[in-house]
Amino acid sequence: MNTLRKKTALIIACLSLSFANAQYEIKPIEGYTPNIGIMVSMLEDLKARITEQVKDLDQTQTDFQYDEYANSIGALVMHLVSTEAYYQIETLEDRQWTEDERARLGLAGELNNETKKILQGRPIQHYLDLWDEVRRKTLTGLKTKDDEWFASNIEEGINYHWVWFHVMEHSANHMGQIGTIKNRLPE
């Protein structure tokens, strides 16, 4: 019964937070061209929702893996950092990672047994701070682009809009995984 009460309280808290912060609109954010502004709105909404979901985790919760194949919440947030940093550097700066960037930000580009071990023992705020840093650069870079660039092809069949949609959908996908892990945290 205690578990049911905790889960019910969590659901009510999440719904209350959702209603309190809800826009229920996707509109371009000022300072960006219309299509890029809409993407920025979606990216920012997902980041805020994931941050709200994880910001109060303690170290045990941040590192928790419910089985040997699962990722921890910390690893998933770092994976979001790595993914966004990669596409930011490739599409907004038109270059490759430096070795320092790869070591610091690209660490969780692939989630495997090696990276899962490395991504232990860091507080959730470490990952959130890195995400804030990467996001600031993303937002600054997207302000320098326009919708013509956004619709243009990187290569045949892939445009910049699709790439940033992929970053957004990646966040949504892992937000669901984070929720599943939180539901399995030991009491």
C-alpha positions as CSV (number, residue, x, y, z in Angstrom):
1,M,0.0,0.0,0.0
2,N,2.9,2.4,0.8
3,T,4.3,1.9,-2.8
4,L,0.8,2.6,-4.3
5,R,0.6,5.9,-2.2
6,K,4.1,7.0,-3.4
7,K,3.3,6.3,-7.0
8,T,0.0,8.1,-6.8
9,A,1.6,11.1,-5.1
10,L,4.3,11.1,-7.8
11,I,1.7,11.0,-10.6
12,I,-0.3,13.8,-9.0
13,A,2.8,15.9,-8.5
14,C,3.8,15.4,-12.2
15,L,0.3,16.3,-13.4
16,S,0.2,19.4,-11.3
17,L,3.6,20.4,-12.5
18,S,2.6,19.8,-16.1
19,F,-0.6,21.9,-15.8
20,A,1.3,24.7,-13.9
21,N,3.9,24.9,-16.6
22,A,1.8,23.9,-19.6
23,Q,1.8,26.1,-22.7
24,Y,-0.2,23.6,-24.8
25,E,1.1,25.5,-27.8
26,I,4.1,25.1,-30.1
27,K,5.0,28.5,-31.3
28,P,8.3,29.9,-32.7
29,I,10.5,31.4,-30.1
30,E,11.4,35.0,-30.7
31,G,14.9,35.6,-32.0
32,Y,14.8,32.6,-34.4
33,T,13.3,32.2,-37.9
34,P,9.9,30.5,-37.7
35,N,10.8,26.9,-38.4
36,I,13.9,27.0,-36.3
37,G,12.0,28.8,-33.5
38,I,9.4,25.9,-33.4
39,M,12.2,23.4,-33.1
40,V,13.8,25.4,-30.4
41,S,10.5,25.5,-28.5
42,M,10.2,21.7,-28.7
43,L,13.9,21.1,-27.7
44,E,13.5,23.4,-24.7
45,D,10.3,21.8,-23.6
46,L,11.8,18.4,-23.6
47,K,14.9,19.5,-21.8
48,A,12.9,21.2,-19.1
49,R,10.7,18.1,-18.6
50,I,13.7,15.8,-18.4
51,T,15.5,18.1,-16.0
52,E,12.4,18.3,-13.8
53,Q,12.2,14.5,-13.8
54,V,15.8,14.0,-12.7
55,K,17.1,17.1,-10.9
56,D,16.6,15.8,-7.4
57,L,18.1,12.4,-7.8
58,D,20.7,11.3,-5.3
59,Q,23.9,9.5,-6.3
60,T,22.4,6.0,-5.9
61,Q,19.4,6.9,-8.0
62,T,21.6,8.6,-10.7
63,D,23.8,5.5,-11.0
64,F,21.0,2.8,-10.6
65,Q,20.8,0.1,-13.2
66,Y,17.9,-2.4,-12.8
67,D,19.8,-5.1,-14.6
68,E,23.2,-5.6,-16.3
69,Y,21.9,-4.5,-19.7
70,A,20.2,-1.3,-18.5
71,N,21.5,2.2,-18.6
72,S,21.6,4.4,-15.6
73,I,19.7,7.8,-15.6
74,G,23.1,9.6,-15.4
75,A,24.3,7.7,-18.5
76,L,21.1,8.5,-20.4
77,V,21.3,12.2,-19.6
78,M,25.0,12.2,-20.6
79,H,24.0,10.4,-23.8
80,L,21.6,13.3,-24.6
81,V,24.5,15.7,-24.0
82,S,26.7,13.7,-26.3
83,T,24.1,13.5,-29.1
84,E,23.3,17.2,-29.0
85,A,27.0,18.2,-28.8
86,Y,27.8,16.0,-31.8
87,Y,25.1,17.5,-34.0
88,Q,25.7,21.0,-32.8
89,I,29.4,20.8,-33.8
90,E,28.7,19.0,-37.1
91,T,25.8,21.2,-38.3
92,L,26.2,24.6,-36.6
93,E,30.0,24.8,-36.5
94,D,30.6,22.6,-39.6
95,R,33.6,20.8,-38.1
96,Q,34.6,17.6,-36.3
97,W,35.1,17.1,-32.6
98,T,38.3,18.2,-31.0
99,E,39.9,15.5,-28.8
100,D,39.0,17.5,-25.7
101,E,35.4,17.8,-26.8
102,R,35.2,14.1,-27.6
103,A,36.6,13.2,-24.2
104,R,34.4,15.7,-22.3
105,L,31.2,15.7,-24.3
106,G,31.3,12.7,-26.6
107,L,31.8,10.2,-23.8
108,A,28.3,8.7,-24.0
109,G,27.8,8.8,-27.8
110,E,27.6,5.1,-27.6
111,L,26.2,3.5,-24.4
112,N,28.1,0.3,-23.9
113,N,29.6,-1.6,-20.9
114,E,32.8,0.6,-20.9
115,T,30.9,3.9,-20.9
116,K,28.4,2.6,-18.3
117,K,31.4,2.0,-15.9
118,I,32.9,5.4,-16.6
119,L,29.5,7.1,-16.1
120,Q,29.3,6.2,-12.4
121,G,29.8,8.3,-9.4
122,R,29.0,11.7,-10.9
123,P,26.0,13.6,-9.4
124,I,23.1,14.3,-11.7
125,Q,23.9,18.0,-11.6
126,H,27.2,17.3,-13.4
127,Y,25.3,16.0,-16.4
128,L,22.7,18.7,-16.2
129,D,25.4,21.4,-16.1
130,L,27.0,19.9,-19.2
131,W,23.6,19.8,-21.0
132,D,23.1,23.5,-20.1
133,E,26.5,24.4,-21.5
134,V,25.8,22.5,-24.8
135,R,22.3,23.9,-25.1
136,R,23.5,27.5,-24.7
137,K,25.9,26.9,-27.7
138,T,23.1,25.2,-29.6
139,L,20.7,28.1,-29.1
140,T,23.4,30.6,-30.0
141,G,24.3,28.7,-33.1
142,L,20.7,28.2,-34.2
143,K,20.2,32.0,-34.0
144,T,22.7,32.5,-36.7
145,K,20.8,30.2,-39.1
146,D,17.6,30.7,-41.1
147,D,14.8,28.5,-42.4
148,E,16.4,28.3,-45.9
149,W,19.5,26.7,-44.2
150,F,17.2,24.5,-42.0
151,A,15.5,23.1,-45.1
152,S,18.8,22.6,-47.1
153,N,20.4,19.2,-47.5
154,I,23.5,18.2,-45.7
155,E,23.7,15.3,-48.2
156,E,21.1,13.6,-50.4
157,G,18.0,12.8,-48.4
158,I,19.1,14.5,-45.1
159,N,18.5,18.1,-44.3
160,Y,19.3,20.1,-41.2
161,H,15.6,20.1,-40.1
162,W,15.7,16.3,-40.0
163,V,18.9,16.3,-38.0
164,W,17.5,18.6,-35.3
165,F,14.2,16.7,-35.3
166,H,16.4,13.6,-34.6
167,V,17.9,15.4,-31.6
168,M,14.4,16.2,-30.3
169,E,13.0,12.8,-30.9
170,H,16.1,11.3,-29.2
171,S,15.3,13.3,-26.1
172,A,11.7,12.2,-26.1
173,N,12.7,8.5,-26.5
174,H,15.1,8.7,-23.6
175,M,12.7,10.6,-21.4
176,G,10.5,7.5,-21.5
177,Q,13.5,5.3,-20.6
178,I,14.3,7.6,-17.7
179,G,10.7,7.3,-16.4
180,T,10.9,3.5,-16.6
181,I,14.1,3.5,-14.6
182,K,12.6,5.9,-12.0
183,N,9.7,3.5,-11.6
184,R,12.2,0.7,-10.9
185,L,14.3,2.5,-8.3
186,P,14.6,0.6,-5.0
187,E,12.6,2.1,-2.2
